[in-house]
Amino acid sequence: MIDTSLFEGVLQIRMSRYADFRQASWVCAYLVDGLLIDTGPAYTAEELTNFLKDKGVKVAVNTHFHEDHISANKYLQDAYNIEIFAHPVAVDKINKSAKLYPYQEEVWGYPVPSQVKPVGNRITTQHCFFEVISTPGHDLDHICLFEVNKGWLFTGDLYVTTRPVVCRPNDDMWRTLEDLRKLRALSPRVIFPAPTHIVKEPNKKLDELTAYLEELGNRVDDLYNKGMNAEQIRDEVLGEEGLIADATQQQFSSLNMVKSFLRKHKDHNGSRT
Ligand SMILES: [Zn+2]
């Protein structure tokens, strides 16, 4: 299913396998001045391709290689012969078959491999100029796009909420903090995230998220230095795992978040964890 809304000339294209658009299953692509940012999950790939037939798509970019951001690539290339760009690290992942956990297969589906090109430092469209910003906290190949004149910031999966309590094993929360500071320095006017609604007070939200993660990271560090292991720290600062951990085969968990903060400690994988 696809739903759309227009904000300041940016079309948010919300996609979900499910007709009730349950929030954890949403992924948003954005269409702005002929540039399509992300191409969504496999289950909506054909619907998105049909939807875009009269929308003037000239070029696309993937914010990162995760299957819910790239899966219409091949369909769009075959239908409209457009070029698609991604971070150089993502290029060699997007052109191969994906390995998915059962929850990913259920919610998003397998992407068809596609050939994409390495993105440079900027993308220029007819009326817009996008800076490409490397933001490796969510995954090493993750990028954000910043339209400098409008103050529009497209953040892929970097921004979800101001108080996240779970993350994936590959998320690096200290790097995410660096990414957030980098984005805050741009003083964006609007944030267009992939997983949630458009954010109209971005600097306030970025400040809240940064402060929350800094405090959380420092508490994790303190408890580790007092001798607690990752599970004990999780129980102390984030409480018991929610349903999402079991539903995602432990790919989204609070324990992952604690371990991410602890990764800088050399003996993190030793006896205490
Ligand atoms: Zn992702």
Boltz pocket constraint, residues with backbone or C-beta under 6 A from the ligand:
constraints:
  - pocket:
      binder: B
      contacts: [[A, 64], [A, 66], [A, 138], [A, 157]]
      max_distance: 6.0
